[in-house]
């Protein structure tokens, strides 16, 4: 027997949806104060690299670093769904790689990557976490695939990017993402 979760009332679903859409909109505008105001305590979990950005300073650093890498970062929403405690958004993330992405030097290439973000709300209807799932290799393939392998300068960029990707891949996962609690699916 499984536990049935019911959706909150329509007014709560619409309020959550508005908050999430405002959050997306403010990120594109790079209005970090407005974006961060959607959380009582900003908390991002990036599942692909197993990284957590917790608190105002860490999340602002994350925004700064990703917009340095992709100053034109944008998104295209594919679908928005509700669960009993979250808004789930499927979207395309896109941008042009014009600055360093961690240890990966800029390639000038664009990417368009399909992602899913879970905006999880607590029992008081506060946004508690944005948890993002994506495939890092999809982004890397697009960033490196745009390089001209016959051009010596771009071959050097390719070598540096590969070294940066390898260095990044060796980072240990954030321990907060390693311990999970199974859901209570029993009666």
C-alpha positions as CSV (number, residue, x, y, z in Angstrom):
1,X,0.0,0.0,0.0
2,X,1.3,3.4,-0.8
3,X,0.7,6.8,0.7
4,X,-1.3,9.1,-1.5
5,X,-0.1,12.7,-1.6
6,X,-2.7,15.3,-2.5
7,X,-1.9,18.6,-4.1
8,X,-2.4,21.8,-2.2
9,X,-5.3,24.0,-3.0
10,X,-5.3,25.9,-6.3
11,X,-4.4,29.2,-4.8
12,X,-1.2,27.7,-3.3
13,X,-0.3,26.1,-6.5
14,X,-0.7,29.4,-8.4
15,X,1.3,31.3,-5.7
16,X,4.2,28.7,-6.0
17,X,4.0,28.9,-9.8
18,X,4.2,32.7,-9.8
19,X,7.2,32.7,-7.4
20,X,9.1,30.2,-9.6
21,X,8.3,32.1,-12.8
22,X,9.4,35.4,-11.1
23,X,12.6,33.6,-10.0
24,X,13.3,32.5,-13.6
25,X,12.6,35.9,-14.9
26,X,14.8,37.7,-12.4
27,X,17.7,35.3,-13.0
28,X,17.6,36.2,-16.7
29,X,17.6,39.9,-15.8
30,X,20.4,39.2,-13.4
31,X,18.5,41.0,-10.7
32,X,20.1,39.0,-7.9
33,X,18.3,40.8,-5.1
34,X,14.9,40.0,-6.5
35,X,16.0,36.4,-7.3
36,X,17.3,35.8,-3.8
37,X,14.2,37.3,-2.3
38,X,12.2,34.2,-3.4
39,X,14.0,32.3,-0.7
40,X,14.1,32.9,3.1
41,X,17.5,31.2,2.9
42,X,19.0,30.7,-0.6
43,X,20.0,27.1,-1.2
44,X,20.9,25.5,-4.6
45,X,21.8,21.9,-5.2
46,X,23.5,21.1,-8.5
47,X,23.2,17.3,-8.8
48,X,25.4,16.7,-11.8
49,X,28.6,18.1,-10.2
50,X,27.2,17.2,-6.6
51,X,27.7,20.8,-5.5
52,X,25.7,22.8,-2.9
53,X,25.5,26.6,-2.8
54,X,24.1,27.6,0.6
55,X,23.3,31.1,1.8
56,X,23.2,34.5,0.2
57,X,27.0,34.8,-0.3
58,X,27.5,31.4,-1.9
59,X,24.5,31.7,-4.2
60,X,25.6,35.2,-5.3
61,X,29.1,33.8,-6.0
62,X,27.4,31.0,-8.1
63,X,25.4,33.6,-10.0
64,X,28.5,35.7,-10.6
65,X,30.6,32.8,-11.8
66,X,27.9,31.4,-14.1
67,X,27.2,34.8,-15.7
68,X,30.9,35.5,-16.1
69,X,31.0,32.2,-18.1
70,X,27.7,32.8,-19.9
71,X,26.8,36.5,-19.8
72,X,23.8,36.0,-22.1
73,X,22.4,33.0,-20.2
74,X,18.7,32.5,-20.8
75,X,16.2,29.7,-20.7
76,X,13.2,28.3,-22.5
77,X,10.6,26.6,-20.3
78,X,9.3,23.3,-21.7
79,X,6.9,22.3,-19.0
80,X,5.9,23.2,-15.4
81,X,4.4,20.6,-13.1
82,X,3.2,20.6,-9.5
83,X,3.8,18.0,-6.8
84,X,2.6,18.1,-3.2
85,X,5.7,20.0,-2.1
86,X,7.4,21.3,-5.3
87,X,7.1,23.0,-8.6
88,X,9.1,21.0,-11.2
89,X,10.3,22.9,-14.3
90,X,11.7,21.3,-17.4
91,X,13.6,23.9,-19.5
92,X,16.4,24.5,-22.0
93,X,19.3,26.5,-20.6
94,X,21.3,28.3,-23.2
95,X,24.2,30.7,-23.4
96,X,27.5,31.6,-25.1
97,X,30.7,30.6,-23.3
98,X,32.5,33.9,-23.1
99,X,34.3,33.6,-19.7
100,X,35.9,30.9,-17.6
101,X,33.6,28.1,-16.4
102,X,35.5,27.0,-13.3
103,X,38.8,25.7,-14.8
104,X,37.4,25.5,-18.3
105,X,38.6,28.5,-20.4
106,X,36.0,30.3,-22.7
107,X,35.4,28.6,-26.0
108,X,33.1,31.1,-27.6
109,X,30.7,28.2,-28.3
110,X,27.0,28.2,-27.4
111,X,25.1,25.5,-25.6
112,X,21.4,24.6,-25.3
113,X,21.0,22.0,-22.6
114,X,17.8,20.3,-21.3
115,X,17.4,20.5,-17.6
116,X,15.0,19.9,-14.8
117,X,14.7,22.0,-11.6
118,X,12.8,21.1,-8.5
119,X,11.7,24.1,-6.5
120,X,10.9,22.5,-3.1
121,X,8.7,24.3,-0.6
122,X,8.6,23.8,3.1
123,X,5.6,23.3,5.3
124,X,5.2,27.1,5.5
125,X,5.1,27.5,1.7
126,X,8.6,29.0,1.7
127,X,11.0,28.1,-1.1
128,X,13.5,25.8,0.7
129,X,15.7,24.6,-2.2
130,X,16.2,24.8,-5.9
131,X,17.6,21.3,-7.0
132,X,18.8,21.2,-10.6
133,X,19.4,18.1,-12.6
134,X,21.4,18.2,-15.9
135,X,24.0,16.3,-17.8
136,X,27.4,18.1,-17.6
137,X,28.7,16.1,-20.6
138,X,26.0,17.5,-22.8
139,X,27.2,21.1,-22.0
140,X,30.9,20.2,-22.4
141,X,30.3,18.4,-25.8
142,X,28.6,21.5,-27.1
143,X,31.2,23.9,-25.8
144,X,34.1,21.8,-27.2
145,X,32.3,20.8,-30.3
146,X,32.1,24.4,-31.5
147,X,35.9,24.6,-31.7
148,X,37.7,24.4,-35.0
149,X,40.1,21.5,-34.5
150,X,42.2,22.6,-37.5
151,X,42.9,26.0,-35.9
152,X,46.0,25.8,-33.6
153,X,44.7,28.5,-31.3
154,X,41.4,26.6,-30.8
155,X,43.3,23.3,-30.4
156,X,45.1,25.0,-27.5
157,X,41.7,26.0,-26.0
158,X,40.5,22.5,-26.5
159,X,43.5,21.1,-24.6
160,X,43.0,23.6,-21.8
161,X,39.3,22.9,-21.6
162,X,39.9,19.2,-21.4
163,X,42.4,19.7,-18.6
164,X,40.0,21.9,-16.8
165,X,37.2,19.4,-17.2
166,X,39.4,16.6,-15.8
167,X,40.4,18.8,-12.8
168,X,36.8,19.7,-12.1
169,X,35.7,16.0,-12.4
170,X,38.0,15.1,-9.5
171,X,36.3,17.4,-7.0
172,X,34.7,15.4,-4.1
173,X,30.9,15.5,-3.9
174,X,29.3,17.7,-1.3
175,X,28.5,15.3,1.6
176,X,25.1,16.9,2.1
177,X,24.0,15.4,-1.2
178,X,25.2,11.9,-0.3
179,X,22.8,11.1,2.6
180,X,19.3,10.7,1.4
181,X,16.2,9.5,3.3
182,X,13.8,7.1,1.5
183,X,10.3,8.3,1.2
184,X,7.6,6.8,3.4
185,X,5.6,4.8,0.9
186,X,4.0,2.5,3.4
187,X,0.4,2.7,4.6
